[in-house]
Amino acid sequence: MGHSPHPAPRICETGRLVYAKALQSGRVTAAAGATAPCLVESGLLRPDGDWLVPAPPAEAMGQLFALVTEEIGGYRDLALTLAGSLGQSTPSDSGTAAAPSITVWEGKERIDAELVRALAECTEELLTAQPMGQRPAWVYEAAVQRVLPLVERGVRVRSLYSHTARHTPQALDYMARMQHTGLDVRTLEENIERAIIIDREVAFIPARADRTVALEVRHRGVVWYLAATFDHFWRTATPWGEEIDVPGAPEGITNVQLKIARLLVEGHLDEAIARRLGMNVRTCRAHIAKLAAAFGSDSRTQLGYLLARSGMIDGS
């Protein structure tokens, strides 16, 4: 079976077969790896003498997510460059958006207004990726007011959150109110950047970290890529009504705490861990304190050592 060049996050059929064989046997020859160089490039196969050994599945998933996120960032940067070079930024005093492929909207109020306008045109499907964090109750109330009219006219709505949403009172209340509307929600282990995709024809994505600038993208190729990335995350996410599988986790250790433990061992600081998992720093430190109590640790260094030695990180 031949191998054609392709983006790193999209492991080809040959690569999937070679990686599966490596997992079954524990290693493959360098010649076998050469038939799917995407595995080595993405870190799914690693040299070990004359052999190639596979990265653990959980670690491999994390690497692919990182590659996908990096590629999305590249598209966002490209969109910003195109918008600037082609002069497609819409003046703030314009009544309606023109018809370029990419429009830059500035200011949260203007972004919200343009989003409402675009949602009014939605007829078939709405995809949303929503990062968690300290989101006030009014944000969820606004979401209710936006989603209800859509589902009432038969639009299918799918939303992605991080697992943190399962422990957030405002998110739980939102889901309780929306559970009979047909809203389909799944959650991921880590936070995902915000994206709103309407009928796979138009997408809204942030252009700055503080989300005061957004891009309205009507470029067929870019919107296709964003929707395909959403579908990828959706397939790996856990439906809201299902329990999160935590293979090999010690009794009393939650999925969130298991992820925090892995990030601690990797050397991440509390702020970085909280940001990746979509929680505030205080909540993150409360989970770390529970881990420390469970392992009888008196210091962060000792906790990292005990977690690494416990084996639960390797099995996560």
VEXGUGU-767701 format. One line per 4 residues: number of its first residue (from 0); their letters; for each residue x negated, y, z negated of C-alpha. Coordinates in Angstrom, 1 decimal. Layout:
// VEXGUGU-767701
NUM) a) X:Y:Z  ...
***
This chain:
// VEXGUGU-767701
0) mghs) 0.0:0.0:0.0  -1.5:3.4:1.1  -1.9:6.5:-1.1  -1.0:10.0:0.1
4) phpa) -2.1:13.1:-1.8  0.7:14.5:-4.0  1.0:16.8:-7.1  -0.4:15.3:-10.3
8) pric) 2.9:15.1:-12.3  4.5:13.0:-9.6  3.0:9.6:-10.0  3.5:7.6:-6.8
12) etgr) 4.9:4.1:-6.4  1.4:2.7:-6.0  0.3:4.5:-9.2  3.3:3.2:-11.1
16) lvya) 2.5:-0.4:-10.1  -1.2:-0.1:-11.0  -0.4:1.6:-14.3  2.1:-1.1:-15.2
20) kalq) -0.5:-3.8:-14.4  -3.1:-2.0:-16.6  -0.6:-1.9:-19.5  0.1:-5.6:-19.1
24) sgrv) -3.5:-6.7:-18.9  -5.1:-4.0:-21.0  -7.4:-2.9:-18.1  -7.9:-2.9:-14.3
28) taaa) -10.9:-2.8:-12.0  -12.3:0.4:-10.6  -11.3:-0.9:-7.2  -7.7:-1.2:-8.3
32) gata) -7.8:2.3:-9.7  -9.1:3.6:-6.4  -5.9:2.7:-4.7  -4.1:5.3:-6.9
36) pclv) -6.5:8.1:-7.7  -3.6:10.1:-9.1  -3.8:7.9:-12.3  -7.4:8.9:-13.0
40) esgl) -6.7:12.6:-12.1  -3.8:12.8:-14.5  -5.6:10.9:-17.3  -3.4:7.8:-17.2
44) lrpd) -6.4:5.6:-16.5  -9.7:6.3:-18.2  -13.2:4.8:-17.4  -14.5:2.2:-19.8
48) gdwl) -17.7:0.8:-18.4  -16.9:-1.0:-15.1  -13.2:-1.0:-15.9  -10.3:1.5:-16.2
52) vpap) -8.1:1.3:-19.3  -4.6:2.8:-19.6  -3.6:5.7:-21.9  -0.8:4.6:-24.3
56) paea) 2.7:5.2:-22.9  3.6:7.9:-25.4  0.4:9.8:-24.8  0.8:9.4:-21.0
60) mgql) 4.3:11.0:-21.3  2.9:13.9:-23.1  0.2:14.4:-20.5  2.7:14.3:-17.7
64) falv) 4.9:16.8:-19.5  1.9:19.1:-19.8  1.1:18.8:-16.1  4.7:19.5:-15.2
68) teei) 4.8:22.6:-17.5  1.5:23.8:-15.9  3.0:23.4:-12.4  6.1:25.3:-13.3
72) ggyr) 4.0:28.1:-14.7  2.2:28.2:-11.3  5.5:28.6:-9.5  6.5:31.3:-11.9
76) dlal) 3.3:33.2:-11.3  3.7:32.7:-7.5  7.3:34.1:-7.7  6.0:37.2:-9.6
80) tlag) 3.3:37.8:-7.0  5.8:37.4:-4.1  8.3:39.8:-5.8  5.5:42.4:-6.3
84) slgq) 3.9:42.1:-2.9  7.2:42.1:-0.9  8.7:44.9:-2.8  11.8:42.8:-3.8
88) stps) 12.3:44.3:-7.3  15.8:45.7:-7.6  16.0:49.3:-8.9  17.5:49.5:-12.4
92) dsgt) 20.3:51.8:-11.2  21.5:49.5:-8.4  25.1:48.4:-8.9  24.6:44.9:-7.5
96) aaap) 21.7:42.6:-6.5  20.5:42.7:-3.0  19.9:39.5:-1.1  16.1:38.8:-1.4
100) sitv) 14.8:35.4:-2.3  13.4:36.7:-5.7  14.8:39.6:-7.8  13.1:40.9:-10.9
104) wegk) 15.5:42.0:-13.7  14.2:44.0:-16.6  15.9:44.5:-20.0  17.9:41.9:-21.9
108) erid) 21.2:43.6:-21.3  20.6:43.8:-17.6  19.5:40.2:-17.5  22.7:39.1:-19.3
112) aelv) 24.9:41.2:-17.0  23.3:39.6:-13.9  23.5:36.2:-15.4  27.3:36.7:-16.0
116) rala) 27.7:37.8:-12.4  25.9:34.7:-11.1  27.8:32.3:-13.4  31.1:33.7:-12.0
120) ecte) 30.0:32.2:-8.6  29.2:28.8:-10.1  31.5:26.1:-8.7  29.9:22.7:-9.2
124) ellt) 27.0:22.4:-11.7  25.2:24.4:-14.3  21.8:23.1:-15.7  20.3:24.9:-18.7
128) aqpm) 17.1:24.3:-20.6  17.2:26.1:-24.0  14.1:26.4:-26.2  14.9:26.3:-29.9
132) gqrp) 13.7:28.8:-32.5  15.3:31.3:-34.8  18.5:31.9:-32.7  21.2:33.9:-34.4
136) awvy) 24.8:32.7:-34.5  25.9:35.3:-31.9  23.7:33.6:-29.3  25.7:30.4:-29.7
140) eaav) 29.0:32.4:-29.6  27.9:34.0:-26.3  27.1:30.5:-25.0  30.6:29.3:-25.9
144) qrvl) 32.2:32.3:-24.0  30.1:31.5:-21.0  30.5:27.8:-20.8  34.2:27.4:-21.6
148) plve) 35.4:29.2:-18.4  33.1:27.0:-16.4  34.2:23.6:-17.7  37.9:24.8:-17.4
152) rgvr) 37.4:25.1:-13.7  35.6:21.8:-13.3  32.0:22.7:-13.4  29.7:20.1:-14.8
156) vrsl) 27.4:21.5:-17.5  24.2:19.8:-18.7  21.9:21.3:-21.4  18.5:20.4:-22.7
160) ysht) 17.3:21.3:-26.2  14.5:20.0:-28.5  15.2:17.5:-31.2  15.1:20.4:-33.7
164) arht) 18.6:21.3:-32.6  19.9:18.2:-34.3  19.0:19.8:-37.6  20.0:23.4:-36.9
168) pqal) 23.3:24.4:-38.5  24.2:26.9:-35.7  23.5:24.3:-33.0  25.5:21.7:-34.8
172) dyma) 28.4:24.0:-35.1  28.1:24.9:-31.4  28.2:21.2:-30.5  31.2:20.5:-32.7
176) rmqh) 33.1:23.3:-30.9  32.1:22.1:-27.5  32.2:18.3:-27.9  35.6:17.9:-26.1
180) tgld) 34.8:20.2:-23.2  32.7:17.8:-21.2  29.4:19.6:-22.1  26.6:17.1:-21.7
184) vrtl) 23.6:17.7:-24.0  20.3:15.8:-24.5  17.3:16.6:-26.6  13.5:16.3:-26.1
188) eeni) 10.7:15.8:-28.6  9.1:19.1:-27.7  10.4:22.6:-26.8  11.0:23.3:-23.2
192) erai) 10.9:26.8:-21.6  14.2:28.5:-20.8  15.8:27.9:-17.3  19.3:28.3:-16.0
196) iidr) 20.1:26.7:-12.6  23.4:27.4:-10.9  24.7:25.0:-8.2  21.0:24.2:-7.4
200) evaf) 21.1:27.3:-5.3  20.0:30.1:-7.8  17.9:30.0:-10.9  17.1:32.4:-13.7
204) ipar) 13.7:32.0:-15.4  11.8:34.2:-17.8  8.9:36.2:-16.4  7.5:37.3:-19.8
208) adrt) 7.1:35.6:-23.1  9.4:38.0:-24.9  12.1:37.3:-22.2  12.6:41.0:-21.5
212) vale) 11.9:40.3:-17.8  13.6:37.6:-15.8  13.5:36.3:-12.2  16.6:35.5:-10.3
216) vrhr) 15.3:33.0:-7.8  17.2:32.3:-4.6  14.3:30.5:-2.8  15.5:27.1:-1.8
220) gvvw) 12.1:25.4:-2.4  11.5:26.9:-5.8  15.1:26.2:-7.0  14.8:22.6:-5.8
224) ylaa) 11.6:22.2:-7.7  13.1:23.6:-10.9  16.1:21.4:-10.6  13.9:18.3:-9.9
228) tfdh) 11.9:19.2:-13.0  15.1:19.5:-15.1  16.2:16.1:-13.8  12.8:14.6:-14.8
232) fwrt) 13.1:15.9:-18.4  16.8:14.8:-18.5  16.0:11.2:-17.7  13.5:11.1:-20.6
236) atpw) 15.7:12.9:-23.1  18.0:11.4:-25.7  21.7:11.9:-25.4  23.2:14.0:-28.3
240) geei) 25.3:11.3:-29.7  22.5:8.7:-29.8  20.0:8.1:-32.6  16.5:9.0:-31.7
244) dvpg) 14.3:5.9:-31.4  11.2:6.2:-33.6  9.2:3.0:-32.9  6.7:2.1:-35.6
248) apeg) 7.6:5.0:-37.9  7.3:4.3:-41.7  10.5:4.2:-43.7  11.6:7.7:-44.6
252) itnv) 9.6:9.4:-41.8  11.8:11.2:-39.3  11.1:11.6:-35.6  10.3:15.3:-36.1
256) qlki) 7.8:14.5:-38.9  6.2:11.8:-36.8  5.6:14.4:-34.0  4.3:16.9:-36.5
260) arll) 1.9:14.2:-37.9  0.6:13.6:-34.4  0.0:17.3:-33.8  -1.7:17.7:-37.2
264) vegh) -4.1:14.9:-36.3  -4.8:16.6:-33.0  -5.8:19.7:-35.0  -3.0:22.1:-34.2
268) ldea) -2.2:24.9:-36.6  1.2:25.3:-38.3  2.2:28.2:-36.0  1.4:26.2:-32.8
272) iarr) 3.2:23.2:-34.1  6.3:25.2:-34.9  6.3:26.9:-31.5  6.0:23.6:-29.6
276) lgmn) 8.8:21.9:-31.6  11.1:24.9:-31.6  11.3:25.6:-35.3  10.2:28.3:-37.6
280) vrtc) 6.9:28.1:-39.5  8.6:27.7:-42.9  10.5:24.6:-41.7  7.4:23.2:-40.2
284) rahi) 5.5:23.6:-43.4  8.3:22.0:-45.3  8.0:18.9:-43.1  4.2:18.9:-43.6
288) akla) 4.8:19.0:-47.4  7.1:16.0:-47.1  4.4:14.1:-45.2  1.8:15.1:-47.8
292) aafg) 4.1:13.8:-50.6  4.8:10.5:-48.7  1.1:9.9:-48.3  0.0:11.2:-51.7
296) sdsr) -2.2:13.8:-50.1  -3.6:16.9:-51.9  -5.0:18.7:-49.0  -4.5:19.2:-45.3
300) tqlg) -7.8:17.6:-44.4  -7.0:14.5:-46.5  -3.5:14.4:-45.0  -5.0:14.3:-41.5
304) ylla) -7.3:11.5:-42.5  -4.6:9.5:-44.1  -2.3:9.9:-41.1  -5.0:8.9:-38.7
308) rsgm) -5.9:5.8:-40.8  -2.2:4.8:-41.2  -1.9:3.7:-37.6  1.5:5.3:-37.2
312) idgs) 0.1:8.0:-34.8  -1.2:5.3:-32.4  2.2:3.6:-32.5  4.2:6.8:-32.0
***
